[in-house]
Amino acid sequence: MRDSYLWGLAALLTAGVIYAVFFIVPEAMGLGPLVRIAFFHIPVAWVAVIAFFVAAFYGARYLRSPSPRADALSACSARLGLVFTVLATASGSIFSKLTWGAYWNWDPRQTTIFVLLLIYGAYLTLRSAIQDEARRARVSAIYSLFSVLTVPFLVFIIPRLYFSLHPTPVVNARGSVDMDAVMLYTLIAALIDATLIYITLLRRSVRAHREGF
């Protein structure tokens, strides 16, 4: 599918999600209108996780069968993952300020996402420090494979082992969905939209990467 079609579809879906978030989605008990931030925060965090796993997948592909395309996909996906992690951190900080009075309080979820930023910030630093293309691609691929092992622990496991001010996840401890139906459908649409934006950005980034820009 051409990028113009993808961008058009993403634009339409984004417009629909924004309308639903501000004019259809009801306020949440205990959060009020602040719940609207979740429809941005959760999708960008979701995409960050996807991007890091994609980076690791193509890193493994490169190690198995070295190719510039696999290296480009791995590097660009890791870079996008870092960008989406920054967006998740920023939106989470805004929510923290509005609800708890401070942008940052080293809550377990804030701490683990900070560690994730350091890990993938180091990945980009490592790539920029190695001049030989083949060696850079190989070392980056290995780093991406080890880095992705930390993602499930930092995003899903460790934050749940400690007390957190973070609101209850959509899927609660009982394994059931704890969300109004309208909210859930809007969130699903937002997740699809964010994923579509990521795919389009990845395609464009890979082309730019391979062209040397």
C-alpha positions in Angstrom: 0.0 0.0 0.0 1.3 3.4 -0.9 2.3 5.8 1.9 -0.2 8.4 0.7 -3.0 5.9 1.3 -1.6 5.0 4.7 -1.3 8.6 5.7 -4.8 9.3 4.5 -6.2 6.4 6.5 -4.3 7.4 9.6 -5.5 11.0 9.3 -9.2 9.8 9.0 -8.8 7.5 12.0 -7.0 10.1 14.0 -9.8 12.6 13.4 -12.3 10.0 14.4 -10.4 9.1 17.6 -10.0 12.8 18.6 -13.7 13.4 18.1 -14.6 10.4 20.2 -12.2 11.3 23.0 -13.5 14.8 23.4 -17.2 14.5 22.5 -18.3 10.9 23.1 -16.1 9.2 25.7 -17.6 9.7 29.2 -15.5 10.9 32.2 -14.0 8.1 34.3 -14.7 7.7 38.0 -11.9 9.2 40.0 -10.2 10.7 37.0 -12.8 12.8 35.5 -11.9 14.5 32.2 -8.2 13.6 32.7 -9.0 10.1 31.4 -8.7 11.6 27.9 -4.9 11.6 28.3 -5.0 7.8 28.4 -6.2 7.6 24.8 -2.8 9.2 23.8 -0.6 7.7 26.5 -1.6 4.1 26.1 -1.3 3.9 22.3 2.2 5.6 22.2 3.4 3.2 24.9 1.9 0.3 23.0 3.7 1.3 19.8 7.0 1.8 21.7 6.8 -1.9 22.8 6.0 -3.0 19.3 8.8 -1.0 17.8 11.4 -2.5 20.2 10.3 -6.0 19.4 10.4 -5.2 15.6 13.9 -3.9 16.0 14.9 -7.1 17.8 13.2 -9.2 15.1 15.1 -7.6 12.2 18.3 -7.6 14.3 18.0 -11.3 14.5 17.2 -11.4 10.7 20.4 -9.4 10.1 22.5 -11.8 12.2 21.1 -14.8 10.3 21.3 -13.2 6.9 23.1 -9.8 6.8 21.4 -7.3 4.6 21.2 -3.5 4.6 17.4 -3.6 4.6 17.3 -5.7 7.8 19.7 -3.4 9.5 17.7 -0.3 8.4 14.5 -1.8 9.6 16.0 -2.7 13.0 17.7 0.7 13.5 14.7 2.8 12.3 12.3 0.8 14.5 14.5 1.2 17.5 14.7 4.9 16.9 10.9 5.2 16.5 10.5 3.1 19.7 12.6 5.7 21.5 10.6 8.5 20.2 7.3 6.9 21.2 8.8 6.1 24.6 9.6 9.8 25.0 6.0 10.7 24.1 4.7 8.1 26.6 6.9 9.6 29.3 5.8 13.2 28.5 2.1 12.3 28.5 2.5 10.4 31.7 4.3 13.3 33.3 1.5 15.6 32.3 -1.0 13.3 33.9 1.2 13.0 37.0 1.3 16.8 37.3 -2.5 17.2 36.9 -3.3 14.4 39.4 -0.4 14.2 41.9 1.0 17.8 41.7 4.4 16.9 40.3 5.7 16.0 36.8 8.0 13.3 38.2 8.0 11.5 41.5 9.9 8.3 40.7 6.8 6.1 40.8 7.8 2.5 39.7 6.3 3.0 36.3 8.2 6.3 35.8 11.4 4.7 37.0 11.2 1.7 34.7 10.4 3.8 31.6 13.4 6.1 32.5 15.6 3.0 32.5 14.1 2.0 29.1 15.0 5.5 27.7 18.6 5.0 28.9 18.9 1.6 27.3 17.7 2.7 23.9 19.4 6.0 24.1 22.6 4.0 24.6 21.7 2.0 21.5 21.6 5.1 19.3 24.8 6.4 20.8 26.4 3.0 20.1 25.4 3.1 16.4 26.7 6.7 16.0 30.1 5.7 17.6 30.9 2.9 15.1 32.0 4.0 11.7 32.3 0.6 9.9 28.9 -0.2 8.5 29.1 -4.0 8.8 30.4 -3.9 12.3 27.9 -1.2 13.3 25.0 -3.3 12.0 26.2 -6.5 13.7 26.9 -4.9 17.1 23.6 -3.0 16.9 21.7 -6.2 16.1 23.2 -8.0 19.1 22.4 -5.0 21.3 18.8 -4.9 20.2 18.4 -8.6 21.0 19.7 -8.2 24.5 17.8 -4.9 25.0 14.4 -6.3 24.1 14.7 -8.9 26.9 14.4 -6.0 29.4 11.2 -4.6 27.8 8.6 -7.1 29.3 10.2 -6.7 32.7 10.4 -2.9 32.6 7.0 -2.3 31.1 4.8 -5.1 32.4 6.4 -7.0 35.3 8.5 -4.9 37.6 6.0 -2.0 37.9 3.3 -4.4 39.1 5.6 -5.8 41.9 5.5 -2.5 43.8 2.9 0.0 45.0 2.2 2.5 42.2 0.1 5.6 42.0 -0.5 4.7 38.3 -4.2 4.0 37.6 -5.4 0.4 37.3 -4.5 -1.1 33.9 -7.2 -1.7 31.3 -6.9 -5.4 32.0 -7.0 -5.7 35.8 -5.4 -8.3 38.1 -8.5 -10.6 37.6 -7.8 -10.7 33.9 -11.0 -8.9 33.0 -11.4 -5.6 31.0 -12.1 -2.8 33.5 -13.3 -0.1 31.1 -16.6 1.3 29.8 -17.5 -0.1 26.4 -17.3 3.3 24.6 -13.9 3.9 26.2 -12.7 0.4 25.1 -13.8 0.8 21.5 -12.2 4.2 21.3 -9.0 2.9 22.9 -8.9 0.0 20.3 -9.3 2.6 17.5 -6.5 4.7 19.0 -4.2 1.7 19.3 -4.9 0.8 15.6 -4.3 4.4 14.6 -1.0 4.7 16.5 0.2 1.4 15.0 -0.7 2.6 11.5 1.2 5.8 12.1 4.2 3.8 13.3 4.1 1.6 10.2 4.0 4.6 7.9 6.8 6.4 9.7 8.9 3.2 9.7 8.5 2.8 5.9 9.5 6.4 5.3 12.4 6.2 7.8 13.8 3.1 6.2 13.8 4.7 2.8 15.6 7.8 4.1 18.1 5.6 6.0 19.0 3.6 2.9 19.3 6.7 0.8 21.9 8.0 3.3 20.0 10.9 4.7 
